[in-house]
Amino acid sequence: MTATLPQPITNYFTADAADGTSVVHCFTDDAVVKDEGHTHIGHEAIQQWKEEAVAKYDYVCEPLSSEQHEGKVIVTCRLTGNFPGSPADLRFRFVLEGDRIASLEIAP
């Protein structure tokens, strides 16, 4: 990773690179994830979102930079894989709550 990230976000990207399915442990119980036009709320929905993404796409996510803005940590990542538009630079907008992620929005 080239970006310096808070530990909960480092944990997220580490889990995502390992198998993807364990990322749910990085989130608060009532966390919200917004990705590809869908909203996923809570551990069960986040687990399903990640399992579907892992089954559908083979990808690598490389964090390139990070910044803080209005209470969010915004990480720009390069995603490379077998999805339309690869490679793509996406912004991951994290809101942290203690040592967990309270929300994540992934968008261009």
Secondary structure, DSSP 8 states (H G I E B T S, - for coil): --S---HHHHHHHHHHHHTSGGGGGGEEEEEEEEETTEEEEHHHHHHHHHHHHHHH--EEEEEEEEEEETTEEEEEEEEEESSTT-SEEEEEEEEEETTEEEEEEEE-
